[in-house]
Amino acid sequence: MPKVSLDMPNELLSDIKLHVGDDKKFISVADAIRSACRKLLDQLDTIDMRQGRIGGDK
């Protein structure tokens, strides 16, 4: 799997870390970021389909 490096405001990282760990939604910060990216891409696809910019298949 490719690795990506990015700069992120400390406040954003701190907020993400609130949801990471034992008995929380994500097992790691990387897992949280991957999940957020997938959800964002799904939302963008839905918007693009509504606007007629893409068809129903990817």
C-alpha positions in Angstrom: 0.0 0.0 0.0 1.4 3.4 -0.9 2.3 5.8 1.9 1.3 9.4 1.9 2.8 12.2 4.0 0.9 15.4 4.8 0.9 18.4 7.0 -2.1 18.7 9.3 -3.1 21.3 11.9 -2.5 20.1 15.4 -6.1 20.8 16.4 -7.4 18.5 13.6 -5.0 15.7 14.6 -6.0 16.1 18.3 -9.7 15.8 17.3 -9.0 12.6 15.3 -7.1 11.0 18.1 -10.2 11.4 20.4 -11.7 8.6 18.2 -8.7 6.3 18.1 -7.8 3.5 20.5 -9.3 0.7 22.5 -13.1 0.7 22.6 -13.2 3.6 20.1 -14.2 3.7 16.5 -10.8 3.5 14.9 -7.7 1.4 15.6 -5.2 4.0 14.4 -4.9 7.5 13.1 -4.2 6.1 9.7 -7.4 4.0 9.8 -9.4 7.1 10.7 -7.9 9.1 7.9 -8.5 6.3 5.3 -12.1 6.0 6.5 -12.6 9.7 6.2 -11.2 9.8 2.7 -13.4 6.9 1.6 -16.5 8.7 3.0 -15.5 12.0 1.4 -15.0 10.3 -2.0 -18.4 8.6 -1.8 -20.0 11.9 -1.0 -18.3 13.6 -3.9 -19.4 10.8 -6.3 -23.0 11.3 -5.1 -22.8 15.0 -5.7 -21.2 14.5 -9.2 -23.9 12.0 -10.1 -26.6 14.5 -9.0 -25.0 17.2 -11.1 -24.7 14.9 -14.1 -20.8 15.1 -14.1 -20.4 11.3 -13.9 -22.5 8.2 -14.7 -23.6 5.6 -12.1 -20.4 3.5 -12.6 -16.9 4.4 -11.5 
